[in-house]
Amino acid sequence: MKLARIRLNDGSQRVAAVHDNTVQPLDLTQIDACHSLMDILNSADPAGLARFLLKPDTQLLAFSDIQFLAPIDLQEVWAAGVTYKRSQVARMEESAAAASHYDKVYTADRPELFFKATPNRVSGPGQPLRVRSDSQWCVPEPEFTLVISKDARIVGYTIGNDMSARDIEGENPLYLPQAKFYKQCAGLGPCVLLADGPLNPDLIDIQLEIRRNGQIASADGTKLSQMKRTPEELVAWLFRENELPNGAFLMTGTGVVPEDNFTLENGDEVSITITGIGRLTNPIVKDRAT
């Protein structure tokens, strides 16, 4: 079952179940303590609650009649780094001085985890993602993203785009927060695929496509099975000595890195497709440096 935050043509916002080509709004008025998608995700049984909130006679809406919003309310967005071999190599290449650190974190027990975004810095489907004006080498990072409840349960999955200014991080690893955390720095959506049984990583493809002037400028893909760490391992580390009272989204790292001579430009379009979830597409904006 997939859930999404949507905006109707009249400007109102709803939570809806997502079908093949339609959405079906949920009736959240049936439960006093349920006011948002976040409330459903933090419930004891998100799928069961969502089914309860679905009225059989609710009108189905076509995708063309609604706008998908980022499926985030008040949660924090975190990210893991160097969880794929390809990411380890790329990070070592961009920062020769810190190469040994990236090599060590790939094999260490403790993963690299960093704070990625607050809800106001997150873009949903069709909304712009930003290249920093002071970056000359910025790439998207397509990431299988865990949706985690406030009590550390993996309750769903979505698509994440962890925008990264590789030149800023490569200049000095201590600049990582500036390379990762800024306005419009993260994409999420288009929906949350509720967790239903164990994952089969071999069956989950992650595809990246970047278009420039209507033409494919870069495209690549990987499988979730290429990720070195398990989702459960990353969640356990995220919640160690940490409280996330609204829950969290955790981007799990990227195994798809564009060519070293590629950087995003103003007007590009980035699409990330993940098996079972759908496609997240965002236009890219970059202002002139001031």
C-alpha positions as CSV (number, residue, x, y, z in Angstrom):
1,M,0.0,0.0,0.0
2,K,1.3,3.5,-0.9
3,L,0.3,6.7,0.8
4,A,1.0,10.3,-0.3
5,R,0.4,13.9,0.7
6,I,-1.5,15.6,-2.1
7,R,-2.8,19.1,-3.0
8,L,-6.2,19.4,-4.7
9,N,-7.0,21.9,-7.4
10,D,-8.9,24.0,-4.7
11,G,-5.6,24.3,-2.8
12,S,-6.6,22.0,0.1
13,Q,-4.2,19.2,1.2
14,R,-5.1,15.6,1.9
15,V,-3.6,12.3,2.7
16,A,-4.4,9.7,0.0
17,A,-3.8,6.1,-1.0
18,V,-2.1,5.8,-4.3
19,H,-3.3,3.4,-6.9
20,D,-1.9,2.8,-10.5
21,N,-3.2,6.0,-12.0
22,T,-5.5,7.4,-9.3
23,V,-5.4,8.5,-5.7
24,Q,-8.1,7.9,-3.0
25,P,-8.2,10.5,-0.2
26,L,-8.4,9.1,3.4
27,D,-10.9,10.4,5.9
28,L,-8.8,11.5,8.8
29,T,-11.8,12.9,10.7
30,Q,-12.7,9.4,11.9
31,I,-10.0,9.5,14.6
32,D,-9.4,12.5,16.8
33,A,-5.6,12.0,17.2
34,C,-5.0,11.5,13.5
35,H,-4.4,14.7,11.5
36,S,-1.5,14.0,9.1
37,L,0.4,11.3,7.2
38,M,3.0,11.5,10.0
39,D,0.3,10.5,12.5
40,I,-0.5,7.4,10.4
41,L,3.2,6.5,10.1
42,N,3.7,6.8,13.9
43,S,0.7,4.6,14.7
44,A,1.1,1.0,15.9
45,D,-0.2,-0.3,12.5
46,P,0.1,2.2,9.7
47,A,-1.3,-0.1,7.0
48,G,-4.2,-1.2,9.1
49,L,-5.0,2.4,10.1
50,A,-4.8,3.6,6.5
51,R,-7.2,0.9,5.4
52,F,-9.6,1.9,8.2
53,L,-9.5,5.5,7.0
54,L,-10.4,4.6,3.5
55,K,-14.1,4.9,2.7
56,P,-15.2,2.6,-0.2
57,D,-17.4,5.4,-1.7
58,T,-14.6,8.0,-1.7
59,Q,-14.1,9.5,-5.2
60,L,-11.0,8.4,-7.0
61,L,-8.9,11.3,-8.4
62,A,-6.7,11.2,-11.5
63,F,-3.0,12.2,-11.1
64,S,-3.8,15.1,-13.4
65,D,-6.3,16.5,-10.8
66,I,-3.8,16.6,-7.9
67,Q,-0.3,17.6,-7.1
68,F,2.0,15.3,-5.1
69,L,3.7,16.9,-2.2
70,A,6.8,15.7,-0.3
71,P,5.5,13.0,2.1
72,I,7.0,14.8,5.2
73,D,5.3,16.7,8.0
74,L,7.5,17.5,11.0
75,Q,10.1,14.7,10.7
76,E,13.8,15.2,10.4
77,V,15.7,14.1,7.4
78,W,19.0,12.2,7.9
79,A,21.4,10.6,5.5
80,A,24.0,7.9,5.5
81,G,27.2,8.1,3.5
82,V,29.7,5.7,2.0
83,T,27.4,2.7,2.1
84,Y,28.1,1.6,-1.5
85,K,31.5,0.7,-2.9
86,R,30.9,3.3,-5.8
87,S,30.3,6.0,-3.2
88,Q,33.4,5.1,-1.3
89,V,35.5,5.4,-4.5
90,A,33.9,8.7,-5.5
91,R,34.4,10.3,-2.1
92,M,38.1,9.2,-2.1
93,E,38.6,10.7,-5.5
94,E,37.0,14.1,-4.7
95,S,39.2,14.5,-1.6
96,A,42.7,13.1,-1.7
97,A,43.5,14.4,1.7
98,A,40.6,12.6,3.3
99,A,40.7,9.4,1.2
100,S,41.8,7.2,4.1
101,H,38.9,8.4,6.2
102,Y,36.4,7.5,3.6
103,D,38.1,4.1,3.1
104,K,37.9,3.4,6.8
105,V,34.3,4.4,7.3
106,Y,33.2,2.0,4.6
107,T,34.6,-0.9,6.6
108,A,34.0,0.5,10.1
109,D,31.3,-0.7,12.5
110,R,30.0,2.8,12.9
111,P,28.5,4.3,9.7
112,E,28.7,7.9,8.5
113,L,25.4,9.6,9.5
114,F,24.6,13.2,9.1
115,F,21.7,15.6,9.4
116,K,20.4,16.4,5.9
117,A,17.3,18.6,6.0
118,T,14.4,20.1,7.9
119,P,11.0,19.9,6.3
120,N,11.1,23.4,4.9
121,R,14.3,22.5,3.0
122,V,12.6,19.5,1.3
123,S,11.2,19.6,-2.2
124,G,8.4,17.3,-3.4
125,P,7.7,16.0,-7.0
126,G,8.0,18.8,-9.6
127,Q,9.4,21.3,-7.1
128,P,12.9,22.7,-7.6
129,L,16.1,21.4,-6.1
130,R,19.0,23.8,-5.8
131,V,22.6,23.9,-6.8
132,R,24.5,26.2,-4.4
133,S,25.6,29.3,-6.2
134,D,29.1,28.9,-4.7
135,S,29.5,25.3,-6.1
136,Q,30.9,24.4,-9.4
137,W,30.5,20.6,-9.0
138,C,27.1,19.5,-7.8
139,V,25.4,16.1,-8.4
140,P,22.2,14.4,-7.4
141,E,22.4,11.3,-5.3
142,P,19.5,8.9,-5.7
143,E,18.8,7.1,-2.5
144,F,16.5,4.4,-1.2
145,T,15.0,6.2,1.8
146,L,13.7,4.6,5.0
147,V,10.6,6.0,6.7
148,I,11.0,5.5,10.4
149,S,8.5,5.9,13.2
150,K,9.3,7.8,16.4
151,D,9.9,4.5,18.2
152,A,12.5,3.4,15.6
153,R,10.4,1.1,13.4
154,I,10.9,1.0,9.7
155,V,7.3,1.7,8.6
156,G,7.9,2.5,4.9
157,Y,10.1,3.5,2.1
158,T,10.3,6.4,-0.3
159,I,12.7,8.0,-2.9
160,G,15.3,10.5,-1.8
161,N,17.6,12.9,-3.6
162,D,20.6,13.9,-1.5
163,M,21.9,16.8,-3.4
164,S,25.7,17.2,-2.9
165,A,28.2,19.9,-3.7
166,R,31.2,17.6,-4.3
167,D,33.7,20.4,-4.7
168,I,32.9,22.0,-1.4
169,E,33.1,18.7,0.5
170,G,36.2,17.7,-1.5
171,E,38.0,20.9,-0.5
172,N,37.7,20.0,3.2
173,P,35.6,17.2,4.8
174,L,34.7,19.6,7.6
175,Y,32.7,21.5,5.0
176,L,30.3,18.5,4.7
177,P,27.3,20.4,6.4
178,Q,27.6,23.2,3.8
179,A,27.9,20.7,0.9
180,K,24.7,18.9,2.1
181,F,22.5,21.3,4.1
182,Y,21.0,24.4,2.5
183,K,17.7,25.6,1.0
184,Q,16.1,23.1,-1.4
185,C,18.8,20.6,-0.7
186,A,16.7,17.4,-0.6
187,G,14.0,15.8,-2.6
188,L,11.4,13.2,-1.3
189,G,8.5,11.4,-2.8
190,P,6.3,10.9,-4.6
191,C,4.8,8.6,-1.9
192,V,5.5,6.2,1.0
193,L,5.4,2.5,0.2
194,L,4.3,1.0,3.5
195,A,6.6,-1.8,4.8
196,D,5.0,-5.2,4.4
197,G,7.3,-8.0,5.2
198,P,11.1,-8.3,4.6
199,L,12.8,-6.6,1.7
200,N,14.4,-8.4,-1.2
201,P,17.3,-6.1,-2.2
202,D,18.0,-8.0,-5.3
203,L,14.6,-7.0,-6.7
204,I,14.9,-3.3,-6.0
205,D,16.4,-1.2,-8.8
206,I,17.5,2.4,-8.3
207,Q,17.7,4.3,-11.6
208,L,18.9,7.9,-12.2
209,E,18.3,10.0,-15.3
210,I,19.3,13.6,-15.9
211,R,18.0,15.5,-18.8
212,R,19.4,18.7,-20.3
213,N,17.6,20.6,-23.0
214,G,15.3,17.6,-23.5
215,Q,18.2,15.1,-24.0
216,I,19.6,12.5,-21.6
217,A,22.8,14.0,-20.2
218,S,23.6,11.2,-17.7
219,A,21.9,7.9,-16.7
220,D,22.9,5.0,-14.5
221,G,21.5,2.6,-12.0
222,T,22.2,0.1,-9.3
223,K,20.5,-2.4,-7.1
224,L,19.7,-2.1,-3.4
225,S,21.6,-5.3,-2.9
226,Q,24.9,-3.4,-3.6
227,M,24.4,-1.5,-0.3
228,K,27.0,-2.8,2.3
229,R,24.9,-2.1,5.4
230,T,21.4,-3.2,6.2
231,P,18.5,-0.8,6.8
232,E,18.1,-2.1,10.3
233,E,21.7,-1.5,11.1
234,L,21.5,2.1,10.0
235,V,18.3,2.7,12.0
236,A,19.9,1.3,15.1
237,W,22.9,3.7,14.8
238,L,20.6,6.6,14.1
239,F,18.6,6.1,17.3
240,R,21.7,5.4,19.4
241,E,21.8,8.2,22.1
242,N,19.3,10.1,19.9
243,E,15.6,11.0,20.1
244,L,13.4,11.6,17.1
245,P,10.0,12.5,18.6
246,N,8.3,12.9,15.2
247,G,10.1,10.1,13.4
248,A,12.6,10.5,10.5
249,F,13.4,9.9,6.9
250,L,16.8,8.2,6.5
251,M,18.5,8.3,3.1
252,T,20.7,5.2,2.9
253,G,23.5,6.3,0.6
254,T,24.0,6.2,-3.1
255,G,25.5,3.7,-5.5
256,V,25.0,5.9,-8.5
257,V,27.5,8.7,-9.1
258,P,27.6,10.7,-12.4
259,E,30.9,11.0,-14.3
260,D,33.5,13.2,-12.6
261,N,33.3,15.8,-15.4
262,F,29.5,16.1,-14.9
263,T,27.8,18.8,-12.8
264,L,24.2,19.9,-12.6
265,E,23.2,23.1,-14.4
266,N,20.3,25.5,-14.1
267,G,17.3,24.0,-16.0
268,D,18.3,20.3,-15.8
269,E,15.7,17.8,-14.8
270,V,16.6,14.9,-12.4
271,S,14.4,11.8,-12.3
272,I,15.0,8.9,-9.8
273,T,13.0,5.7,-10.2
274,I,12.9,2.9,-7.5
275,T,11.1,-0.4,-7.9
276,G,7.8,-0.4,-6.2
277,I,7.8,3.2,-5.2
278,G,7.6,5.2,-8.4
279,R,9.5,8.1,-9.9
280,L,10.6,11.4,-8.3
281,T,11.3,14.2,-10.8
282,N,12.6,17.6,-9.9
283,P,13.8,20.6,-12.0
284,I,17.2,22.1,-11.0
285,V,17.8,25.7,-10.2
286,K,21.0,27.6,-9.7
287,D,21.4,31.3,-9.0
288,R,24.4,33.4,-10.0
289,A,27.0,33.6,-7.3
290,T,27.0,36.8,-5.3
